[in-house]
């Protein structure tokens, strides 16, 4: 998030309520008390407060968002696409599961992934002390 940006929920200022999922997603991200404060008062959060509340992962200097996004994309492109997809799936699906079921899913998917070309390349690269070259995007 740009250091000069701000985000908020302005519905209350215009006699409206969230209709696109904000009342369900926001409390899951920041907790019920913070969500109610933001939604009932129609306030704004500056970049540092959004970071502190966990709404954004990082704040970059003013005007630096494009460069930060490009660097993030380059870094992600160097990773295994298969491992990234599986990790995202584990987090997304795991949030709706009990811990025991989530751990079972992780064990199953990790086992499946270990049979992939990217896992083999990663282990070879580690043993050979070199940077892996992944083919899965």
N, CA, C and O atoms as a MOPAC input file, in Angstrom:
PM7 MOZYME 1SCF
protein

 N      0.85000 1    -1.16200 1     0.00000 1
 C      0.00000 1     0.00000 1     0.00000 1
 C      0.90100 1     1.23200 1     0.00000 1
 O      1.88600 1     1.28400 1     0.73600 1
 N      0.56700 1     2.20900 1    -0.81500 1
 C      1.28700 1     3.47800 1    -0.86500 1
 C      1.19600 1     4.15900 1     0.50300 1
 O      0.12300 1     4.20400 1     1.10300 1
 N      2.29500 1     4.67700 1     0.98400 1
 C      2.34500 1     5.29700 1     2.31100 1
 C      1.37700 1     6.46600 1     2.45700 1
 O      0.99900 1     6.81600 1     3.57500 1
 N      0.97300 1     7.07000 1     1.35000 1
 C      0.06200 1     8.21600 1     1.42900 1
 C     -1.39800 1     7.82700 1     1.22100 1
 O     -2.28400 1     8.67800 1     1.30500 1
 N     -1.65500 1     6.55300 1     0.95200 1
 C     -3.03100 1     6.10800 1     0.68500 1
 C     -3.79900 1     5.90100 1     1.98100 1
 O     -3.21600 1     5.80900 1     3.06200 1
 N     -5.09700 1     5.83200 1     1.85200 1
 C     -5.95600 1     5.49800 1     2.98300 1
 C     -7.10400 1     4.64900 1     2.46700 1
 O     -7.47100 1     4.71400 1     1.29300 1
 N     -7.66100 1     3.85500 1     3.36400 1
 C     -8.80000 1     3.02200 1     3.01400 1
 C     -9.82700 1     3.13600 1     4.12000 1
 O     -9.49300 1     3.49200 1     5.24900 1
 N    -11.06200 1     2.83800 1     3.80500 1
 C    -12.10000 1     2.91000 1     4.81400 1
 C    -13.40300 1     2.36100 1     4.30300 1
 O    -13.50100 1     1.87300 1     3.17700 1
 N    -14.39900 1     2.44900 1     5.14800 1
 C    -15.75600 1     2.04500 1     4.80000 1
 C    -16.64000 1     3.26200 1     5.01100 1
 O    -16.89700 1     3.66700 1     6.14400 1
 N    -17.09100 1     3.82900 1     3.93300 1
 C    -17.84400 1     5.07900 1     3.99400 1
 C    -19.35800 1     4.89000 1     3.95700 1
 O    -20.09000 1     5.87900 1     3.91600 1
 N    -19.84400 1     3.66500 1     3.96900 1
 C    -21.28300 1     3.41300 1     3.87700 1
 C    -22.08300 1     4.20700 1     4.91200 1
 O    -23.09300 1     4.82800 1     4.58000 1
 N    -21.62800 1     4.18400 1     6.16900 1
 C    -22.38100 1     4.83300 1     7.24700 1
 C    -22.54500 1     6.32700 1     7.01800 1
 O    -23.53100 1     6.91200 1     7.46400 1
 N    -21.61000 1     6.94600 1     6.34100 1
 C    -21.68500 1     8.38400 1     6.08700 1
 C    -22.78400 1     8.75000 1     5.10100 1
 O    -23.14400 1     9.92000 1     4.97400 1
 N    -23.31500 1     7.75600 1     4.40500 1
 C    -24.33500 1     8.00300 1     3.39500 1
 C    -25.59900 1     7.19400 1     3.64400 1
 O    -26.41300 1     7.00800 1     2.73900 1
 N    -25.76300 1     6.70900 1     4.88400 1
 C    -26.96300 1     5.96800 1     5.24500 1
 C    -27.06000 1     4.60800 1     4.58600 1
 O    -28.16100 1     4.09700 1     4.37900 1
 N    -25.93800 1     4.02200 1     4.25800 1
 C    -25.91300 1     2.74100 1     3.55500 1
 C    -25.22600 1     1.68000 1     4.40600 1
 O    -24.60000 1     1.98700 1     5.42100 1
 N    -25.35200 1     0.44900 1     3.98500 1
 C    -24.61600 1    -0.64800 1     4.60600 1
 C    -23.89800 1    -1.42700 1     3.51100 1
 O    -24.25500 1    -1.34800 1     2.33500 1
 N    -22.90100 1    -2.16500 1     3.90900 1
 C    -22.14700 1    -2.97200 1     2.94500 1
 C    -23.07100 1    -3.99100 1     2.29700 1
 O    -23.89500 1    -4.61000 1     2.97100 1
 N    -22.93400 1    -4.16100 1     1.00100 1
 C    -23.74400 1    -5.13400 1     0.28600 1
 C    -22.91300 1    -6.04500 1    -0.58900 1
 O    -23.44600 1    -6.92100 1    -1.26900 1
 N    -21.61600 1    -5.84000 1    -0.57300 1
 C    -20.73000 1    -6.64100 1    -1.41100 1
 C    -19.86100 1    -7.59500 1    -0.61700 1
 O    -18.84800 1    -8.08000 1    -1.12100 1
 N    -20.24400 1    -7.86900 1     0.61400 1
 C    -19.49200 1    -8.81500 1     1.42300 1
 C    -18.62700 1    -8.19100 1     2.50100 1
 O    -18.00700 1    -8.91000 1     3.28500 1
 N    -18.57100 1    -6.86500 1     2.55700 1
 C    -17.71900 1    -6.20200 1     3.53600 1
 C    -18.05900 1    -6.51700 1     4.97700 1
 O    -17.16600 1    -6.61700 1     5.81800 1
 N    -19.34800 1    -6.67400 1     5.27500 1
 C    -19.74300 1    -6.95300 1     6.65700 1
 C    -19.35400 1    -8.36200 1     7.08700 1
 O    -19.34100 1    -8.66400 1     8.28000 1
 N    -19.04200 1    -9.21500 1     6.13600 1
 C    -18.64400 1   -10.58200 1     6.45200 1
 C    -17.13300 1   -10.77700 1     6.36700 1
 O    -16.55100 1   -11.53200 1     7.14500 1
 N    -16.51200 1   -10.09600 1     5.42300 1
 C    -15.06800 1   -10.26400 1     5.24600 1
 C    -14.25900 1    -9.43200 1     6.23900 1
 O    -13.28400 1    -9.92200 1     6.80900 1
 N    -14.65600 1    -8.18600 1     6.44800 1
 C    -13.87800 1    -7.29900 1     7.32000 1
 C    -13.71900 1    -7.85200 1     8.73500 1
 O    -12.59800 1    -7.86100 1     9.24300 1
 N    -14.79200 1    -8.31900 1     9.40500 1
 C    -14.60400 1    -8.86100 1    10.75600 1
 C    -13.68500 1   -10.08000 1    10.79200 1
 O    -12.99900 1   -10.31300 1    11.78700 1
 N    -13.67200 1   -10.84100 1     9.73100 1
 C    -12.79200 1   -12.00400 1     9.68300 1
 C    -11.32500 1   -11.58100 1     9.56900 1
 O    -10.42700 1   -12.32100 1     9.97000 1
 N    -11.09500 1   -10.40800 1     9.02800 1
 C     -9.73200 1    -9.90600 1     8.87000 1
 C     -9.24100 1    -9.13600 1    10.08800 1
 O     -8.08800 1    -9.28600 1    10.49500 1
 N    -10.10700 1    -8.31200 1    10.67200 1
 C     -9.65000 1    -7.40200 1    11.72700 1
 C    -10.33500 1    -7.62400 1    13.06600 1
 O     -9.98500 1    -6.96900 1    14.04700 1
 N    -11.30000 1    -8.53100 1    13.13100 1
 C    -12.05700 1    -8.75400 1    14.35200 1
 C    -13.33700 1    -7.93300 1    14.36700 1
 O    -13.44600 1    -6.91700 1    13.68100 1
 N    -14.29500 1    -8.38100 1    15.15100 1
 C    -15.61600 1    -7.75300 1    15.17900 1
 C    -15.57100 1    -6.31400 1    15.69100 1
 O    -16.22800 1    -5.44200 1    15.12300 1
 N    -14.81100 1    -6.05000 1    16.74900 1
 C    -14.80100 1    -4.69600 1    17.32100 1
 C    -14.24400 1    -3.66800 1    16.34700 1
 O    -14.83500 1    -2.60400 1    16.16600 1
 N    -13.13300 1    -3.97000 1    15.72900 1
 C    -12.55100 1    -3.02600 1    14.77100 1
 C    -13.45400 1    -2.86600 1    13.55300 1
 O    -13.63200 1    -1.75800 1    13.04800 1
 N    -14.02200 1    -3.97100 1    13.08500 1
 C    -14.91700 1    -3.89400 1    11.92600 1
 C    -16.12000 1    -3.01300 1    12.23700 1
 O    -16.50600 1    -2.17500 1    11.42200 1
 N    -16.71100 1    -3.19600 1    13.40800 1
 C    -17.86900 1    -2.37200 1    13.77700 1
 C    -17.48000 1    -0.90300 1    13.88000 1
 O    -18.22100 1    -0.03300 1    13.42300 1
 N    -16.33900 1    -0.62400 1    14.47000 1
 C    -15.89300 1     0.76600 1    14.57600 1
 C    -15.77500 1     1.40000 1    13.19600 1
 O    -16.28200 1     2.49700 1    12.96400 1
 N    -15.11500 1     0.71700 1    12.30000 1
 C    -14.92300 1     1.25400 1    10.95500 1
 C    -16.25200 1     1.37700 1    10.21900 1
 O    -16.50200 1     2.38300 1     9.55500 1
 N    -17.10100 1     0.36600 1    10.33200 1
 C    -18.36800 1     0.36100 1     9.60400 1
 C    -19.38800 1     1.33400 1    10.19300 1
 O    -20.12200 1     1.97700 1     9.44300 1
 N    -19.44800 1     1.45200 1    11.50300 1
 C    -20.45100 1     2.32000 1    12.13100 1
 C    -20.06900 1     3.79100 1    12.08800 1
 O    -20.94200 1     4.65600 1    12.02100 1
 N    -18.77500 1     4.08200 1    12.12600 1
 C    -18.33000 1     5.47500 1    12.12600 1
 C    -17.96600 1     5.98800 1    10.74000 1
 O    -17.79800 1     7.19300 1    10.55500 1
 N    -17.84300 1     5.10000 1     9.77000 1
 C    -17.49400 1     5.52900 1     8.41800 1
 C    -16.12700 1     6.17600 1     8.36000 1
 O    -15.93700 1     7.18600 1     7.68200 1
 N    -15.18500 1     5.59800 1     9.06400 1
 C    -13.86400 1     6.21100 1     9.16100 1
 C    -12.88100 1     5.75400 1     8.11000 1
 O    -13.17800 1     4.93300 1     7.24200 1
 N    -11.70000 1     6.32000 1     8.22700 1
 C    -10.58800 1     6.02900 1     7.33200 1
 C     -9.42800 1     5.44500 1     8.12400 1
 O     -9.26600 1     5.73700 1     9.30900 1
 N     -8.62700 1     4.62200 1     7.46800 1
 C     -7.37900 1     4.12600 1     8.03100 1
 C     -6.24700 1     4.59100 1     7.13300 1
 O     -6.31700 1     4.44500 1     5.91200 1
 N     -5.19500 1     5.15700 1     7.74000 1
 C     -4.02800 1     5.48300 1     6.91700 1
 C     -3.23700 1     4.19600 1     6.68700 1
 O     -3.57000 1     3.14700 1     7.23800 1
 N     -2.20800 1     4.28400 1     5.88600 1
 C     -1.46300 1     3.09400 1     5.48400 1
 C     -0.86300 1     2.35400 1     6.67900 1
 O     -0.91300 1     1.12500 1     6.73000 1
 N     -0.30500 1     3.07500 1     7.62200 1
 C      0.31900 1     2.42100 1     8.77600 1
 C     -0.71900 1     1.71900 1     9.64600 1
 O     -0.45900 1     0.63700 1    10.17300 1
 N     -1.89900 1     2.33400 1     9.80000 1
 C     -2.95000 1     1.69800 1    10.59000 1
 C     -3.49300 1     0.46800 1     9.86000 1
 O     -3.77900 1    -0.54800 1    10.49200 1
 N     -3.63500 1     0.55200 1     8.54800 1
 C     -4.07300 1    -0.60900 1     7.76600 1
 C     -3.07100 1    -1.75300 1     7.90800 1
 O     -3.45800 1    -2.91900 1     7.97700 1
 N     -1.79700 1    -1.41800 1     7.95000 1
 C     -0.75400 1    -2.42100 1     8.15400 1
 C     -0.86900 1    -3.02900 1     9.55400 1
 O     -0.80400 1    -4.24800 1     9.71300 1
 N     -1.03800 1    -2.18500 1    10.55400 1
 C     -1.15000 1    -2.65800 1    11.93600 1
 C     -2.38100 1    -3.54300 1    12.13100 1
 O     -2.34500 1    -4.48700 1    12.92100 1
 N     -3.45900 1    -3.24900 1    11.42400 1
 C     -4.69200 1    -4.03000 1    11.53000 1
 C     -4.63000 1    -5.30900 1    10.70200 1
 O     -5.53000 1    -6.14400 1    10.79700 1
 N     -3.60000 1    -5.47800 1     9.90200 1
 C     -3.47100 1    -6.67400 1     9.08400 1
 C     -4.24000 1    -6.63500 1     7.77900 1
 O     -4.46700 1    -7.67400 1     7.15900 1
 N     -4.64500 1    -5.43900 1     7.35400 1
 C     -5.38500 1    -5.31600 1     6.09500 1
 C     -4.46500 1    -5.29600 1     4.88100 1
 O     -4.88600 1    -5.62800 1     3.77300 1
 N     -3.22600 1    -4.91200 1     5.08500 1
 C     -2.23000 1    -4.92500 1     4.01200 1
 C     -0.97500 1    -5.60300 1     4.54200 1
 O     -0.74000 1    -5.63000 1     5.75000 1
 N     -0.18100 1    -6.14200 1     3.64900 1
 C      1.04100 1    -6.83600 1     4.05000 1
 C      2.23600 1    -5.92100 1     4.17700 1
 O      3.15700 1    -6.19400 1     4.94600 1
 N      2.22600 1    -4.82600 1     3.41900 1
 C      3.36600 1    -3.91300 1     3.46700 1
 C      2.95300 1    -2.52300 1     3.02200 1
 O      1.97900 1    -2.34500 1     2.29000 1
 N      3.71300 1    -1.55000 1     3.47700 1
 C      3.54600 1    -0.15400 1     3.07200 1
 C      4.84100 1     0.24600 1     2.38200 1
 O      5.93500 1    -0.00200 1     2.89000 1
 N      4.70100 1     0.86700 1     1.21400 1
 C      5.88100 1     1.28600 1     0.44900 1
 C      5.89800 1     2.80400 1     0.35900 1
 O      4.85200 1     3.43900 1     0.49500 1
 N      7.05900 1     3.39500 1     0.13200 1
 C      7.13800 1     4.85200 1     0.01900 1
 C      6.19200 1     5.38300 1    -1.06300 1
 O      5.85500 1     4.68300 1    -2.01800 1
 N      5.78100 1     6.62500 1    -0.88600 1
 C      4.86900 1     7.26400 1    -1.83700 1
 C      5.37800 1     7.09500 1    -3.26100 1
 O      6.55000 1     7.34000 1    -3.54400 1
 N      4.49800 1     6.68000 1    -4.14300 1
 C      4.84600 1     6.49600 1    -5.54300 1
 C      5.57200 1     5.19800 1    -5.84400 1
 O      5.96900 1     4.97000 1    -6.98700 1
 N      5.75600 1     4.34800 1    -4.85300 1
 C      6.54600 1     3.13900 1    -5.04600 1
 C      5.76600 1     1.85600 1    -5.23700 1
 O      6.35600 1     0.77600 1    -5.26100 1
 N      4.44400 1     1.95000 1    -5.37200 1
 C      3.64000 1     0.73100 1    -5.46600 1
 C      3.97200 1    -0.07900 1    -6.71700 1
 O      4.14900 1    -1.29400 1    -6.63200 1
 N      4.06000 1     0.56800 1    -7.86500 1
 C      4.33500 1    -0.17300 1    -9.10600 1
 C      5.65800 1    -0.91600 1    -9.02900 1
 O      5.73100 1    -2.08500 1    -9.40900 1
 N      6.69000 1    -0.26700 1    -8.55000 1
 C      8.00000 1    -0.91800 1    -8.43000 1
 C      7.93200 1    -2.07900 1    -7.43600 1
 O      8.52600 1    -3.13100 1    -7.66900 1
 N      7.21800 1    -1.89100 1    -6.33800 1
 C      7.09600 1    -2.95200 1    -5.33700 1
 C      6.32900 1    -4.14600 1    -5.89900 1
 O      6.68700 1    -5.29400 1    -5.63800 1
 N      5.28200 1    -3.88000 1    -6.66600 1
 C      4.50300 1    -4.95900 1    -7.27900 1
 C      5.35100 1    -5.71800 1    -8.29700 1
 O      5.30900 1    -6.94700 1    -8.35200 1
 N      6.11500 1    -4.98900 1    -9.09700 1
 C      6.97800 1    -5.64300 1   -10.08700 1
 C      8.02300 1    -6.52600 1    -9.41100 1
 O      8.28200 1    -7.63500 1    -9.87700 1
 N      8.62400 1    -6.05500 1    -8.32700 1
 C      9.61500 1    -6.85900 1    -7.60700 1
 C      8.95700 1    -8.09600 1    -6.99100 1
 O      9.52800 1    -9.18600 1    -7.03000 1
 N      7.76700 1    -7.93000 1    -6.42600 1
 C      7.04300 1    -9.06600 1    -5.85900 1
 C      6.73300 1   -10.09300 1    -6.94600 1
 O      6.89000 1   -11.29500 1    -6.72800 1
 N      6.29500 1    -9.62600 1    -8.11600 1
 C      5.99200 1   -10.53400 1    -9.23000 1
 C      7.24500 1   -11.27800 1    -9.68500 1
 O      7.18800 1   -12.47500 1    -9.96500 1
 N      8.37100 1   -10.57800 1    -9.75800 1
 C      9.62800 1   -11.24000 1   -10.13800 1
 C     10.00900 1   -12.31700 1    -9.11800 1
 O     10.42600 1   -13.41500 1    -9.48600 1
 N      9.86200 1   -11.99200 1    -7.85500 1
 C     10.20000 1   -12.95100 1    -6.80000 1
 C      9.28500 1   -14.17700 1    -6.87300 1
 O      9.75700 1   -15.31000 1    -6.76900 1
 N      7.98700 1   -13.95600 1    -7.05000 1
 C      7.05400 1   -15.08200 1    -7.16300 1
 C      7.35200 1   -15.93900 1    -8.38600 1
 O      7.22100 1   -17.16200 1    -8.33700 1
 N      7.75200 1   -15.30000 1    -9.48100 1
 C      8.04100 1   -16.02800 1   -10.72000 1
 C      9.23700 1   -16.96300 1   -10.56200 1
 O      9.36100 1   -17.93400 1   -11.30900 1
 N     10.10700 1   -16.68800 1    -9.61100 1
 C     11.26600 1   -17.55200 1    -9.37400 1
 C     10.90500 1   -18.79000 1    -8.54700 1
 O     11.70200 1   -19.72100 1    -8.43700 1
 N      9.72900 1   -18.79500 1    -7.98200 1
 C      9.30400 1   -19.90700 1    -7.12600 1
 C      8.59700 1   -20.97600 1    -7.95400 1
 O      8.25200 1   -20.75400 1    -9.11500 1
 N      8.39000 1   -22.11900 1    -7.34900 1
 C      7.65200 1   -23.20600 1    -7.98900 1
 C      6.17400 1   -22.85300 1    -8.05500 1
 O      5.54000 1   -22.60900 1    -7.02800 1
 N      5.63200 1   -22.82700 1    -9.25700 1
 C      4.20300 1   -22.55000 1    -9.41400 1
 C      3.34900 1   -23.60900 1    -8.74600 1
 O      2.32800 1   -23.29400 1    -8.13400 1
 N      3.76100 1   -24.86100 1    -8.85900 1
 C      3.00900 1   -25.94200 1    -8.23000 1
 C      3.00600 1   -25.83300 1    -6.71400 1
 O      1.96800 1   -26.01300 1    -6.07700 1
 N      4.15800 1   -25.54100 1    -6.13700 1
 C      4.23200 1   -25.38900 1    -4.67900 1
 C      3.41600 1   -24.18300 1    -4.22500 1
 O      2.74100 1   -24.23800 1    -3.19700 1
 N      3.47800 1   -23.10000 1    -4.98500 1
 C      2.70800 1   -21.90200 1    -4.62500 1
 C      1.21300 1   -22.18200 1    -4.66000 1
 O      0.48600 1   -21.79900 1    -3.74400 1
 N      0.75200 1   -22.84900 1    -5.71500 1
 C     -0.67600 1   -23.17700 1    -5.82000 1
 C     -1.11700 1   -24.06300 1    -4.66100 1
 O     -2.18000 1   -23.85100 1    -4.07900 1
 N     -0.30100 1   -25.05000 1    -4.33100 1
 C     -0.66200 1   -25.96300 1    -3.25000 1
 C     -0.67000 1   -25.24800 1    -1.90600 1
 O     -1.56400 1   -25.47800 1    -1.09100 1
 N      0.30500 1   -24.39000 1    -1.66200 1
 C      0.34600 1   -23.63900 1    -0.40000 1
 C     -0.88700 1   -22.74600 1    -0.26600 1
 O     -1.49500 1   -22.67800 1     0.80200 1
 N     -1.25700 1   -22.05800 1    -1.35600 1
 C     -2.45800 1   -21.21200 1    -1.31700 1
 C     -3.69800 1   -22.05500 1    -1.04600 1
 O     -4.56300 1   -21.66200 1    -0.26300 1
 N     -3.78200 1   -23.20700 1    -1.69000 1
 C     -4.92900 1   -24.09800 1    -1.48300 1
 C     -5.00300 1   -24.55000 1    -0.02800 1
 O     -6.08300 1   -24.57500 1     0.56300 1
 N     -3.85500 1   -24.90800 1     0.54800 1
 C     -3.84600 1   -25.35600 1     1.93800 1
 C     -4.34600 1   -24.27800 1     2.88900 1
 O     -5.13100 1   -24.56000 1     3.79400 1
 N     -3.89800 1   -23.05400 1     2.68700 1
 C     -4.34500 1   -21.96200 1     3.55600 1
 C     -5.83200 1   -21.69800 1     3.34200 1
 O     -6.59700 1   -21.63000 1     4.30400 1
 N     -6.24000 1   -21.54900 1     2.08400 1
 C     -7.63400 1   -21.21200 1     1.78900 1
 C     -8.59800 1   -22.28900 1     2.27900 1
 O     -9.58800 1   -21.97500 1     2.94000 1
 N     -8.32600 1   -23.54000 1     1.96800 1
 C     -9.21500 1   -24.61900 1     2.40400 1
 C     -9.08500 1   -24.88700 1     3.89200 1
 O    -10.07000 1   -25.20600 1     4.55800 1
 N     -7.88100 1   -24.76100 1     4.41200 1
 C     -7.65000 1   -25.05800 1     5.81600 1
 C     -8.40700 1   -24.15300 1     6.76800 1
 O     -8.74900 1   -24.56500 1     7.87700 1
 N     -8.67300 1   -22.92700 1     6.35100 1
 C     -9.40900 1   -22.00500 1     7.21700 1
 C    -10.82300 1   -22.48200 1     7.50300 1
 O    -11.41600 1   -22.09800 1     8.51200 1
 N    -11.36600 1   -23.31000 1     6.62900 1
 C    -12.72600 1   -23.82000 1     6.81400 1
 C    -12.74700 1   -25.19800 1     7.47000 1
 O    -13.81600 1   -25.78600 1     7.63300 1
 N    -11.59100 1   -25.71600 1     7.84300 1
 C    -11.49100 1   -27.05400 1     8.42200 1
 C    -11.09800 1   -26.98700 1     9.89100 1
 O    -10.59200 1   -25.97200 1    10.37000 1
 N    -11.33800 1   -28.07600 1    10.58800 1
 C    -10.78000 1   -28.19400 1    11.93300 1
 C     -9.26500 1   -28.31600 1    11.78400 1
 O     -8.76900 1   -28.62400 1    10.70000 1
 N     -8.54200 1   -28.08000 1    12.85400 1
 C     -7.08800 1   -28.21300 1    12.80000 1
 C     -6.69300 1   -29.62700 1    12.38600 1
 O     -5.80200 1   -29.80600 1    11.55600 1
 N     -7.34900 1   -30.62400 1    12.95600 1
 C     -7.01500 1   -32.01300 1    12.62800 1
 C     -7.23300 1   -32.29100 1    11.14200 1
 O     -6.39600 1   -32.92600 1    10.50000 1
 N     -8.35200 1   -31.82000 1    10.59500 1
 C     -8.62800 1   -32.03700 1     9.17300 1
 C     -7.66000 1   -31.24300 1     8.30100 1
 O     -7.24400 1   -31.71600 1     7.24400 1
 N     -7.30400 1   -30.04600 1     8.73800 1
 C     -6.34000 1   -29.24400 1     7.99600 1
 C     -4.97000 1   -29.90100 1     7.96000 1
 O     -4.29900 1   -29.89300 1     6.92900 1
 N     -4.55900 1   -30.46500 1     9.07700 1
 C     -3.27300 1   -31.16500 1     9.12600 1
 C     -3.28600 1   -32.40800 1     8.24100 1
 O     -2.28600 1   -32.73700 1     7.60200 1
 N     -4.42400 1   -33.09300 1     8.20900 1
 C     -4.56000 1   -34.26600 1     7.33600 1
 C     -4.46100 1   -33.85700 1     5.86400 1
 O     -3.79900 1   -34.52500 1     5.06900 1
 N     -5.12800 1   -32.74900 1     5.50900 1
 C     -5.05800 1   -32.23800 1     4.14100 1
 C     -3.61800 1   -31.86600 1     3.79100 1
 O     -3.13700 1   -32.17900 1     2.70200 1
 N     -2.93700 1   -31.20000 1     4.71800 1
 C     -1.55100 1   -30.80900 1     4.47600 1
 C     -0.66700 1   -32.02900 1     4.23400 1
 O      0.14500 1   -32.03400 1     3.30900 1
 N     -0.81800 1   -33.03700 1     5.04300 1
 C     -0.01000 1   -34.24700 1     4.89500 1
 C     -0.26200 1   -34.90100 1     3.53700 1
 O      0.67700 1   -35.34000 1     2.87400 1
 N     -1.52900 1   -34.96500 1     3.12600 1
 C     -1.87400 1   -35.58400 1     1.84400 1
 C     -1.30800 1   -34.79000 1     0.67200 1
 O     -0.69300 1   -35.35700 1    -0.23100 1
 N     -1.52000 1   -33.46400 1     0.69000 1
 C     -1.05400 1   -32.64200 1    -0.42600 1
 C      0.47000 1   -32.53300 1    -0.46100 1
 O      1.06100 1   -32.46200 1    -1.53900 1
 N      1.10400 1   -32.52000 1     0.70100 1
 C      2.57200 1   -32.49300 1     0.73500 1
 C      3.13000 1   -33.77800 1     0.13000 1
 O      4.11700 1   -33.75100 1    -0.60500 1
 N      2.49400 1   -34.89400 1     0.44400 1
 C      2.91900 1   -36.16300 1    -0.13800 1
 C      2.77100 1   -36.17300 1    -1.64600 1
 O      3.65000 1   -36.65300 1    -2.36200 1
 N      1.64900 1   -35.63700 1    -2.12900 1
 C      1.43500 1   -35.55000 1    -3.57500 1
 C      2.48200 1   -34.64300 1    -4.21600 1
 O      3.03700 1   -34.96200 1    -5.26800 1
 N      2.74200 1   -33.51300 1    -3.57200 1
 C      3.69000 1   -32.55600 1    -4.14500 1
 C      5.11100 1   -33.12200 1    -4.19900 1
 O      5.86600 1   -32.81400 1    -5.12200 1
 N      5.47100 1   -33.93400 1    -3.23200 1
 C      6.82800 1   -34.49400 1    -3.20700 1
 C      7.11200 1   -35.37500 1    -4.42000 1
 O      8.27100 1   -35.67900 1    -4.70400 1
 N      6.07000 1   -35.78800 1    -5.13800 1
 C      6.25900 1   -36.58400 1    -6.35500 1
 C      6.35600 1   -35.70100 1    -7.59800 1
 O      6.43100 1   -36.21700 1    -8.71300 1
 N      6.35700 1   -34.37800 1    -7.42200 1
 C      6.38100 1   -33.46300 1    -8.56800 1
 C      7.81100 1   -33.18800 1    -9.03300 1
 O      8.77400 1   -33.37000 1    -8.28800 1
 N      7.91700 1   -32.75000 1   -10.27800 1
 C      9.22300 1   -32.38300 1   -10.83700 1
 C      9.82900 1   -31.20400 1   -10.08000 1
 O     11.04300 1   -31.14700 1    -9.88500 1
 N      8.98200 1   -30.26000 1    -9.65100 1
 C      9.50300 1   -29.10200 1    -8.92400 1
 C     10.09400 1   -29.49400 1    -7.57700 1
 O     11.12100 1   -28.94900 1    -7.17200 1
 N      9.46100 1   -30.42700 1    -6.88000 1
 C     10.01100 1   -30.87400 1    -5.59900 1
 C     11.35700 1   -31.56200 1    -5.82100 1
 O     12.30500 1   -31.34600 1    -5.06500 1
 N     11.43400 1   -32.38500 1    -6.85200 1
 C     12.70000 1   -33.06300 1    -7.15600 1
 C     13.78600 1   -32.04600 1    -7.49400 1
 O     14.91900 1   -32.16400 1    -7.02800 1
 N     13.44000 1   -31.04900 1    -8.30300 1
 C     14.40700 1   -30.00300 1    -8.66000 1
 C     14.83900 1   -29.22300 1    -7.42600 1
 O     16.02200 1   -28.92400 1    -7.26700 1
 N     13.90500 1   -28.89500 1    -6.56300 1
 C     14.24300 1   -28.15800 1    -5.34900 1
 C     15.20000 1   -28.92600 1    -4.45600 1
 O     16.15200 1   -28.35400 1    -3.92600 1
 N     14.95400 1   -30.20700 1    -4.28700 1
 C     15.83800 1   -31.03500 1    -3.45900 1
 C     17.22000 1   -31.19100 1    -4.09600 1
 O     18.23600 1   -31.15000 1    -3.40200 1
 N     17.25200 1   -31.37000 1    -5.42700 1
 C     18.55100 1   -31.45700 1    -6.11400 1
 C     19.33200 1   -30.15800 1    -5.94600 1
 O     20.52400 1   -30.17100 1    -5.63600 1
 N     18.64600 1   -29.03800 1    -6.15500 1
 C     19.31400 1   -27.73500 1    -6.04600 1
 C     19.84700 1   -27.51600 1    -4.63400 1
 O     20.95000 1   -27.00000 1    -4.45700 1
 N     19.07300 1   -27.90300 1    -3.64100 1
 C     19.52100 1   -27.76800 1    -2.25500 1
 C     20.78900 1   -28.59500 1    -2.03000 1
 O     21.76100 1   -28.10100 1    -1.45900 1
 N     20.77700 1   -29.83900 1    -2.47400 1
 C     21.93000 1   -30.72700 1    -2.28400 1
 C     23.16000 1   -30.22200 1    -3.03700 1
 O     24.29200 1   -30.37600 1    -2.57700 1
 N     22.91900 1   -29.61300 1    -4.20400 1
 C     24.01900 1   -29.11500 1    -5.03200 1
 C     24.39600 1   -27.66800 1    -4.71300 1
 O     25.28600 1   -27.09900 1    -5.34500 1
 N     23.71400 1   -27.08000 1    -3.72900 1
 C     23.97500 1   -25.70300 1    -3.30300 1
 C     23.87400 1   -24.71200 1    -4.47100 1
 O     24.75800 1   -23.88200 1    -4.68700 1
 N     22.76300 1   -24.82700 1    -5.21600 1
 C     22.51000 1   -23.92300 1    -6.33300 1
 C     21.06200 1   -23.45500 1    -6.28700 1
 O     20.24300 1   -24.00800 1    -5.55300 1
 N     20.76300 1   -22.45700 1    -7.06000 1
 C     19.39700 1   -21.94700 1    -7.14900 1
 C     18.57700 1   -22.87800 1    -8.03800 1
 O     19.00800 1   -23.21000 1    -9.14300 1
 N     17.40300 1   -23.30500 1    -7.57300 1
 C     16.58600 1   -24.19000 1    -8.40100 1
 C     16.00800 1   -23.45800 1    -9.61500 1
 O     15.79600 1   -22.24600 1    -9.59300 1
 N     15.76500 1   -24.22200 1   -10.65700 1
 C     15.11100 1   -23.70500 1   -11.85900 1
 C     13.83200 1   -24.51300 1   -12.02900 1
 O     13.87300 1   -25.69300 1   -12.37600 1
 N     12.69200 1   -23.86500 1   -11.78100 1
 C     11.40400 1   -24.55300 1   -11.83800 1
 C     10.75900 1   -24.37100 1   -13.20000 1
 O     10.89100 1   -23.32000 1   -13.82700 1
 N     10.06000 1   -25.40500 1   -13.65400 1
 C      9.37400 1   -25.35200 1   -14.93800 1
 C      7.87000 1   -25.20800 1   -14.79200 1
 O      7.17800 1   -24.94700 1   -15.77600 1
 N      7.35100 1   -25.37200 1   -13.58300 1
 C      5.91200 1   -25.26600 1   -13.35400 1
 C      5.54400 1   -23.82700 1   -13.06400 1
 O      6.09800 1   -23.21500 1   -12.15100 1
 N      4.63000 1   -23.28800 1   -13.81900 1
 C      4.17400 1   -21.90500 1   -13.60000 1
 C      2.75300 1   -21.88400 1   -13.17000 1
 O      2.19400 1   -20.81200 1   -12.93800 1

